[in-house]
Amino acid sequence: MTENVLSPGAKVPPSDTGEGTAVPFRIAAVAALGGLLFGYDSAVINGAVSAIEGKFQVESALLGFAIASALLGAAAGAMVAGRIADRYGRLVTMQAAAVMFLLSALGTGFAPDVEVLVVFRIVGGLGVGLASVIAPAYIAEISPARVRGRLGSLQQLAIVTGIFVSLLVDYALAALAGGSQEELWFGLEAWRWMFLAMCVPALAYGLLSLTIPESPRYLIAQGRLGEARGVLAVLLGEKGLDLKVESIRATLARENEPSIRDLKGSAIGLLPIVWIGIGLSVFQQFVGINVIFYYSSVLWQAVGFDEGSSLQITVITAVVNIATTLIAIAYIDRVGRRPLLIIGSAGMAVTLATMAVIFGTASTTVVNGVTTPQLTGLQGPIALIAANLFVVAFGMSWGPVVWVLLGEAFPNRIRAAALSLAAGAQWAANWLITVSFPSMKDFSLGISYGFYAVCAVLSLVFVLRWVKETKGVELEAMQSDPVV
């Protein structure tokens, strides 16, 4: 029952104590709803790209900026999320994100011009940034160590589910209207309803965040020991509770309020673990995963598929992403974080290199001054298979594992601030990749995918050299130096 979660002194059935994971799972699932909105807001633009381009008559460069504008908001939201979470609490941060998502849905859905659309895409991006920081931090802080990887992976599962839902909504609305630019209901085009549909999960996220407890580590940092003890009893059971509270207090001990200054260290100005978090974030984006989800409809149309077929392919790719994330959830606490990253990097390098070769050697035609590749014979099927195997490699590794590591690898006293910086770097990298792709696509898809393949190889080197295993390590044992 929800009362057990909210009432610090409530008795908890045996199945929901430290012997089980029912309560932590329910709480983590609610927190992960931010990831669903994160995924929806990020990918909903996919089905609307062509309609926006036609409606507002925008060129490639401006179109890329309009699409990527949400990422600017996400970077800003991520950078301030840690401060908000440390000052006002994890739940207030979730609720602020829900409000941002709701405003974005309404503003973009009714946007009269591209400038207003960009403004509200940025507002939605702020919500994405807040959610991208608070969900992994909160889930890590309420999860027992033995299942922290699985519960932390719920964030990525929610993200890819949000991507799938948005792409499915895009496809369904475009099909109902006979095209994304056609009117659907109440005189509004289908692409507008794609954005407005986000109101439903935004309201659900905000309301459900009222039903879960505050992070016990935040409560202890605020001196609210009684409340923290009650929440920990619900999550872990009564055994060893006093030692747990004292252990958390020791790692949170400080003379001043948490701030970005706590991240300073000897490794080029930052603590080593902070640089590792930034590196993981940047490589997660530089392999080009979001090109698949932001531009795949346009990409497949460019190589000969019609709008309906392109959206179908994109929906199938999203389903593949969900399935492989479930694989990661099943194995992350058994195999560990590092092995999954290594396997994923190798798989991404091979599949991206295959796509680089296919698009780099394809014949081309010039349409409206733009050189477009023409896939013939087996090139089309091979490109489709390689693209989906790339999603498999990413979905079972770098997708969920990076969020798990960002949530758990930082010491308690710097977790929110460090996660903010790492997530901010991730959104900045995402913005660079997203805004550059339209121009790169027009220049050469082969070179574009070749660049992503090189980044995948470098990500493998990065993991082998600097990323250590955190499987089964208590949060209170995390150090400023990389965990061995």
C-alpha positions as CSV (number, residue, x, y, z in Angstrom):
1,M,0.0,0.0,0.0
2,T,1.1,3.6,-0.6
3,E,0.6,4.3,3.2
4,N,3.6,2.0,4.0
5,V,5.8,4.0,1.7
6,L,4.7,7.4,3.0
7,S,4.4,6.7,6.7
8,P,7.8,6.5,8.4
9,G,6.5,4.5,11.3
10,A,4.3,2.1,9.4
11,K,4.8,-1.6,9.7
12,V,5.9,-3.3,6.5
13,P,4.9,-6.8,5.4
14,P,7.8,-9.2,5.3
15,S,7.7,-9.4,1.5
16,D,8.3,-5.6,1.3
17,T,11.2,-5.4,3.7
18,G,14.9,-6.0,3.0
19,E,14.0,-9.5,2.0
20,G,12.1,-8.3,-1.1
21,T,12.1,-5.6,-3.6
22,A,8.4,-4.8,-4.1
23,V,8.4,-1.4,-2.4
24,P,11.8,-0.2,-3.9
25,F,10.5,-1.3,-7.3
26,R,7.2,0.7,-7.0
27,I,9.0,3.8,-5.8
28,A,11.7,3.5,-8.5
29,A,9.0,3.0,-11.2
30,V,7.3,6.2,-10.3
31,A,10.6,8.1,-10.3
32,A,11.4,6.6,-13.7
33,L,8.3,8.1,-15.2
34,G,10.4,11.2,-15.6
35,G,12.5,9.1,-18.0
36,L,9.4,8.2,-20.0
37,L,8.6,11.9,-20.4
38,F,12.3,12.5,-21.2
39,G,12.1,9.9,-24.0
40,Y,8.7,11.2,-25.3
41,D,9.8,14.8,-25.4
42,S,13.1,13.9,-27.0
43,A,11.7,11.7,-29.8
44,V,8.2,13.2,-30.5
45,I,9.9,15.7,-32.9
46,N,10.7,12.7,-35.2
47,G,7.3,12.5,-36.7
48,A,6.8,16.2,-36.9
49,V,10.1,17.2,-38.6
50,S,8.7,17.2,-42.2
51,A,5.5,19.0,-41.2
52,I,7.4,21.7,-39.3
53,E,9.7,22.1,-42.2
54,G,6.8,22.6,-44.6
55,K,4.6,24.6,-42.2
56,F,7.2,27.2,-41.3
57,Q,9.4,27.0,-44.4
58,V,12.6,26.5,-42.6
59,E,16.0,25.6,-44.1
60,S,18.2,22.6,-42.9
61,A,20.3,24.7,-40.5
62,L,17.3,26.3,-38.8
63,L,15.5,23.0,-38.8
64,G,18.4,21.4,-37.0
65,F,18.4,24.1,-34.5
66,A,14.6,23.9,-33.9
67,I,15.0,20.1,-33.3
68,A,18.0,20.5,-31.1
69,S,16.7,23.5,-29.1
70,A,15.2,21.2,-26.5
71,L,18.7,19.9,-25.8
72,L,19.9,23.4,-24.9
73,G,17.1,23.5,-22.3
74,A,18.1,20.0,-21.2
75,A,21.7,21.1,-20.6
76,A,20.6,24.1,-18.6
77,G,18.1,22.0,-16.6
78,A,20.7,19.4,-15.8
79,M,23.2,22.0,-14.6
80,V,20.7,23.5,-12.1
81,A,19.0,20.2,-11.1
82,G,21.6,19.2,-8.5
83,R,21.3,22.5,-6.7
84,I,17.5,22.3,-6.7
85,A,17.6,18.7,-5.5
86,D,20.1,19.5,-2.7
87,R,18.2,22.6,-1.5
88,Y,14.5,21.7,-2.0
89,G,14.6,17.9,-2.2
90,R,14.3,15.2,-4.9
91,L,10.5,15.2,-5.0
92,V,10.2,19.0,-5.6
93,T,12.7,18.6,-8.5
94,M,10.5,15.8,-10.0
95,Q,7.4,18.0,-9.7
96,A,9.1,21.0,-11.3
97,A,10.1,18.7,-14.2
98,A,6.4,17.6,-14.6
99,V,5.3,21.3,-14.8
100,M,7.9,22.0,-17.5
101,F,6.8,19.0,-19.5
102,L,3.1,20.1,-19.3
103,L,4.0,23.7,-20.4
104,S,6.1,22.4,-23.3
105,A,3.3,20.1,-24.5
106,L,0.8,23.0,-24.6
107,G,3.2,25.6,-26.0
108,T,4.6,23.5,-28.9
109,G,1.2,22.1,-29.7
110,F,-0.3,25.5,-30.2
111,A,2.9,27.3,-31.5
112,P,1.9,29.9,-34.2
113,D,5.5,30.1,-35.6
114,V,8.8,28.4,-35.4
115,E,10.2,30.9,-32.8
116,V,7.4,30.1,-30.3
117,L,7.9,26.4,-31.0
118,V,11.7,26.7,-30.2
119,V,10.9,28.5,-26.9
120,F,8.6,25.8,-25.7
121,R,11.0,23.1,-26.9
122,I,13.5,24.7,-24.6
123,V,11.0,24.7,-21.8
124,G,10.5,21.0,-22.3
125,G,14.2,20.6,-22.5
126,L,14.5,22.1,-19.0
127,G,12.1,19.4,-17.8
128,V,14.2,16.7,-19.5
129,G,17.4,18.1,-17.9
130,L,15.8,18.0,-14.4
131,A,14.4,14.5,-14.9
132,S,17.7,13.2,-16.4
133,V,19.5,14.1,-13.1
134,I,17.0,13.5,-10.5
135,A,15.7,10.1,-11.6
136,P,19.0,8.2,-11.5
137,A,20.1,9.9,-8.3
138,Y,16.9,9.3,-6.5
139,I,16.6,5.6,-7.7
140,A,20.2,4.9,-6.6
141,E,19.5,6.5,-3.2
142,I,16.4,4.4,-2.4
143,S,17.6,1.1,-3.9
144,P,19.2,-1.8,-2.0
145,A,22.7,-2.5,-3.3
146,R,21.9,-6.0,-4.5
147,V,19.3,-4.8,-7.0
148,R,20.5,-1.2,-7.6
149,G,21.6,-2.0,-11.1
150,R,18.2,-3.4,-12.1
151,L,16.2,-0.6,-10.5
152,G,18.6,2.0,-11.9
153,S,18.0,0.5,-15.4
154,L,14.3,1.3,-15.1
155,Q,15.3,4.9,-16.0
156,Q,16.6,3.8,-19.4
157,L,13.7,1.4,-19.8
158,A,11.3,4.3,-19.2
159,I,13.3,6.5,-21.7
160,V,13.1,3.9,-24.5
161,T,9.5,3.3,-23.7
162,G,8.8,7.0,-23.9
163,I,10.6,7.0,-27.3
164,F,8.5,4.1,-28.4
165,V,5.2,5.6,-27.2
166,S,6.0,9.0,-28.9
167,L,6.9,7.3,-32.2
168,L,3.8,5.1,-32.0
169,V,1.7,8.2,-31.3
170,D,3.4,10.0,-34.2
171,Y,2.7,7.1,-36.6
172,A,-0.9,6.6,-35.4
173,L,-1.8,10.3,-35.6
174,A,-0.2,10.7,-39.0
175,A,-2.1,7.6,-40.3
176,L,-5.4,8.9,-38.9
177,A,-5.0,12.3,-40.5
178,G,-3.5,11.0,-43.8
179,G,-0.2,12.7,-43.1
180,S,1.5,14.7,-40.3
181,Q,0.7,18.0,-42.0
182,E,-3.0,17.2,-42.4
183,E,-5.7,18.4,-40.1
184,L,-6.9,15.9,-37.5
185,W,-9.2,17.2,-34.7
186,F,-10.5,20.7,-33.9
187,G,-8.7,22.3,-36.9
188,L,-5.3,21.3,-35.6
189,E,-2.8,19.3,-37.7
190,A,-1.6,15.9,-36.7
191,W,1.9,17.1,-35.8
192,R,0.4,19.5,-33.2
193,W,-1.5,16.6,-31.5
194,M,1.8,14.7,-31.3
195,F,3.1,17.3,-28.9
196,L,-0.2,17.8,-27.1
197,A,-0.5,14.1,-26.2
198,M,2.4,14.6,-23.8
199,C,0.0,16.4,-21.4
200,V,-1.3,13.0,-20.2
201,P,2.1,11.5,-18.9
202,A,3.1,14.9,-17.6
203,L,0.1,15.1,-15.4
204,A,0.5,11.4,-14.3
205,Y,4.2,12.0,-13.4
206,G,3.4,15.1,-11.3
207,L,0.5,13.4,-9.4
208,L,2.3,10.1,-8.8
209,S,5.4,12.0,-7.4
210,L,3.1,12.9,-4.5
211,T,2.8,9.3,-3.5
212,I,6.5,8.4,-3.0
213,P,8.8,9.3,-0.1
214,E,11.7,11.7,-0.1
215,S,15.2,10.2,-0.5
216,P,16.5,9.1,2.9
217,R,20.0,10.5,2.1
218,Y,18.5,13.9,1.5
219,L,16.4,13.7,4.7
220,I,19.6,12.8,6.7
221,A,21.4,15.7,5.0
222,Q,18.6,18.0,6.3
223,G,18.8,16.6,9.8
224,R,15.4,14.9,9.5
225,L,16.6,11.6,11.0
226,G,13.3,10.3,12.2
227,E,11.8,10.5,8.7
228,A,14.9,9.1,7.1
229,R,14.9,6.2,9.5
230,G,11.2,5.4,8.7
231,V,11.9,5.4,4.9
232,L,15.0,3.2,5.3
233,A,12.9,0.8,7.4
234,V,10.4,0.5,4.6
235,L,13.2,0.0,2.0
236,L,15.6,-2.2,3.9
237,G,13.9,-3.5,7.0
238,E,14.9,-2.8,10.6
239,K,18.0,-4.9,10.8
240,G,21.2,-2.7,11.1
241,L,19.2,0.4,10.6
242,D,21.1,2.5,13.1
243,L,24.4,1.6,11.5
244,K,23.0,2.5,8.1
245,V,21.9,5.9,9.3
246,E,25.2,6.6,10.9
247,S,27.1,5.5,7.8
248,I,25.1,7.8,5.6
249,R,25.6,10.7,8.1
250,A,29.3,10.2,8.0
251,T,29.5,10.4,4.2
252,L,27.3,13.5,4.2
253,A,29.3,15.3,6.9
254,R,30.2,18.8,5.8
255,E,30.6,22.3,7.1
256,N,29.0,24.1,4.1
257,E,26.1,23.6,1.7
258,P,26.8,21.3,-1.3
259,S,27.9,23.1,-4.4
260,I,29.7,22.7,-7.7
261,R,33.0,23.6,-5.8
262,D,32.9,20.2,-4.2
263,L,33.8,18.7,-7.6
264,K,37.2,20.4,-7.7
265,G,40.2,18.1,-7.7
266,S,43.7,17.4,-9.0
267,A,42.7,15.9,-12.4
268,I,42.6,19.0,-14.6
269,G,40.6,20.8,-12.0
270,L,38.1,18.1,-11.2
271,L,37.9,14.9,-9.2
272,P,38.8,11.8,-11.3
273,I,35.4,10.2,-10.8
274,V,33.7,13.4,-12.2
275,W,35.8,13.2,-15.4
276,I,34.8,9.6,-15.8
277,G,31.1,10.5,-15.4
278,I,31.6,13.3,-18.0
279,G,33.4,10.9,-20.4
280,L,30.6,8.3,-20.1
281,S,28.0,10.9,-20.8
282,V,29.8,12.3,-23.9
283,F,30.6,9.0,-25.4
284,Q,27.0,7.8,-24.9
285,Q,25.9,10.6,-27.3
286,F,28.9,10.8,-29.7
287,V,28.1,7.3,-31.0
288,G,25.1,8.9,-32.7
289,I,22.3,7.0,-31.0
290,N,19.9,10.0,-31.1
291,V,20.4,10.4,-34.8
292,I,18.5,7.2,-35.1
293,F,15.6,8.5,-33.0
294,Y,15.5,12.1,-34.0
295,Y,16.0,11.8,-37.7
296,S,15.3,8.2,-38.6
297,S,12.1,9.0,-40.5
298,V,13.8,11.7,-42.5
299,L,16.8,9.4,-43.0
300,W,14.8,6.5,-44.4
301,Q,12.7,8.8,-46.6
302,A,16.0,10.1,-48.0
303,V,17.0,6.6,-49.1
304,G,13.7,5.8,-50.8
305,F,11.0,4.9,-48.2
306,D,7.8,6.8,-48.0
307,E,6.6,8.6,-44.8
308,G,4.4,5.8,-43.6
309,S,7.1,3.1,-44.1
310,S,9.7,5.3,-42.5
311,L,7.6,5.8,-39.4
312,Q,7.0,2.0,-39.2
313,I,10.7,1.3,-39.4
314,T,11.3,3.8,-36.6
315,V,8.6,2.2,-34.4
316,I,10.2,-1.2,-34.9
317,T,13.6,0.2,-34.0
318,A,12.1,1.6,-30.8
319,V,10.7,-1.9,-29.9
320,V,14.1,-3.4,-30.4
321,N,15.5,-0.7,-28.1
322,I,13.0,-1.7,-25.3
323,A,13.7,-5.4,-25.7
324,T,17.5,-5.0,-25.4
325,T,17.1,-2.7,-22.4
326,L,15.2,-5.6,-20.7
327,I,18.2,-7.8,-21.4
328,A,20.4,-5.2,-19.7
329,I,18.1,-5.1,-16.7
330,A,18.2,-8.9,-16.4
331,Y,22.1,-9.1,-16.5
332,I,23.4,-5.8,-15.1
333,D,23.5,-7.1,-11.5
334,R,24.9,-10.5,-12.5
335,V,27.4,-9.6,-15.2
336,G,28.3,-6.2,-14.0
337,R,28.4,-2.7,-15.5
338,R,31.9,-2.8,-17.1
339,P,31.5,-6.0,-19.2
340,L,28.2,-4.8,-20.7
341,L,29.9,-1.5,-21.7
342,I,32.8,-3.4,-23.4
343,I,30.5,-5.7,-25.3
344,G,28.3,-2.7,-26.3
345,S,31.2,-0.6,-27.6
346,A,32.5,-3.5,-29.8
347,G,29.0,-4.1,-31.2
348,M,28.4,-0.4,-31.9
349,A,31.8,0.0,-33.6
350,V,31.1,-2.9,-36.0
351,T,27.5,-1.9,-36.9
352,L,28.3,1.8,-37.4
353,A,31.3,0.9,-39.6
354,T,29.0,-1.3,-41.7
355,M,26.5,1.6,-42.1
356,A,29.4,4.0,-43.0
357,V,30.5,1.6,-45.7
358,I,27.0,1.1,-47.1
359,F,26.2,4.8,-47.2
360,G,29.7,5.8,-48.3
361,T,29.6,3.5,-51.3
362,A,26.0,4.0,-52.4
363,S,25.1,5.7,-55.6
364,T,23.7,9.2,-55.3
365,T,21.2,11.6,-56.9
366,V,20.8,15.3,-56.5
367,V,17.3,16.5,-55.4
368,N,16.7,20.2,-54.8
369,G,20.4,20.8,-54.7
370,V,21.0,18.1,-52.0
371,T,23.0,14.9,-52.7
372,T,20.9,11.9,-51.6
373,P,22.2,8.3,-51.4
374,Q,20.3,5.6,-53.3
375,L,20.4,2.2,-51.7
376,T,20.1,-0.6,-54.3
377,G,20.0,-4.4,-54.1
378,L,21.1,-5.7,-50.7
379,Q,22.3,-2.3,-49.5
380,G,18.9,-1.3,-48.1
381,P,18.3,-4.5,-46.1
382,I,21.9,-4.5,-44.8
383,A,21.6,-0.9,-43.7
384,L,18.3,-1.6,-41.9
385,I,19.8,-4.7,-40.1
386,A,23.0,-2.8,-39.2
387,A,20.9,0.1,-37.8
388,N,18.8,-2.2,-35.6
389,L,21.9,-4.2,-34.5
390,F,23.5,-0.9,-33.5
391,V,20.4,-0.2,-31.4
392,V,20.7,-3.7,-29.9
393,A,24.3,-3.1,-28.9
394,F,23.5,0.3,-27.4
395,G,20.3,-0.7,-25.7
396,M,21.9,-3.6,-23.8
397,S,24.9,-1.5,-22.7
398,W,25.6,2.2,-23.0
399,G,21.9,3.2,-22.8
400,P,21.0,1.8,-19.4
401,V,24.5,1.3,-17.9
402,V,25.6,4.9,-18.2
403,W,22.5,6.1,-16.2
404,V,23.1,3.4,-13.6
405,L,26.8,4.5,-13.2
406,L,25.9,8.2,-13.1
407,G,23.4,7.5,-10.3
408,E,25.6,5.3,-8.2
409,A,29.3,6.0,-8.8
410,F,29.6,9.4,-7.1
411,P,30.1,9.7,-3.4
412,N,27.0,10.8,-1.4
413,R,28.2,14.3,-0.6
414,I,28.8,15.2,-4.3
415,R,26.2,13.0,-6.0
416,A,23.7,15.6,-7.1
417,A,26.3,18.2,-8.1
418,A,28.4,15.7,-10.0
419,L,25.4,14.1,-11.7
420,S,24.3,17.6,-12.8
421,L,27.7,18.4,-14.4
422,A,27.9,15.0,-16.1
423,A,24.3,15.2,-17.4
424,G,24.9,18.8,-18.6
425,A,27.9,17.5,-20.6
426,Q,25.7,14.7,-22.0
427,W,23.1,17.2,-23.2
428,A,25.7,19.5,-24.7
429,A,27.1,16.5,-26.6
430,N,23.6,15.5,-27.6
431,W,23.0,19.0,-28.9
432,L,26.2,19.0,-30.9
433,I,25.4,15.7,-32.6
434,T,21.8,16.6,-33.2
435,V,22.3,20.1,-34.6
436,S,25.2,19.0,-36.8
437,F,23.5,16.0,-38.4
438,P,21.3,17.7,-41.0
439,S,24.3,19.4,-42.5
440,M,26.5,16.3,-42.2
441,K,23.7,14.2,-43.8
442,D,23.6,16.6,-46.8
443,F,27.4,16.4,-47.1
444,S,27.9,12.6,-46.6
445,L,26.1,10.0,-44.6
446,G,29.1,7.7,-45.0
447,I,31.4,10.2,-43.3
448,S,28.7,10.8,-40.6
449,Y,28.5,7.2,-39.7
450,G,32.3,6.8,-40.0
451,F,32.7,9.5,-37.3
452,Y,30.2,7.7,-35.0
453,A,32.1,4.5,-35.6
454,V,35.4,6.1,-34.5
455,C,33.7,7.4,-31.4
456,A,32.4,3.9,-30.6
457,V,36.0,2.6,-30.8
458,L,37.2,5.4,-28.5
459,S,34.5,4.5,-26.1
460,L,35.9,1.0,-25.8
461,V,39.3,2.3,-25.1
462,F,37.9,4.7,-22.5
463,V,36.1,1.9,-20.6
464,L,39.1,-0.5,-20.7
465,R,41.4,2.3,-19.3
466,W,39.3,4.2,-16.8
467,V,35.9,2.7,-16.0
468,K,35.9,0.4,-12.9
469,E,33.2,-2.0,-11.6
470,T,30.6,-0.8,-9.1
471,K,28.4,-3.9,-9.0
472,G,27.3,-4.6,-5.4
473,V,29.2,-1.7,-3.9
474,E,27.2,0.3,-1.2
475,L,26.7,4.0,-2.0
476,E,28.5,4.8,1.2
477,A,31.6,3.1,-0.1
478,M,31.9,5.1,-3.3
479,Q,35.0,7.3,-3.3
480,S,36.2,10.4,-5.2
481,D,38.7,8.2,-7.0
482,P,37.4,5.5,-9.4
483,V,36.1,2.5,-7.6
484,V,38.3,-0.6,-8.1
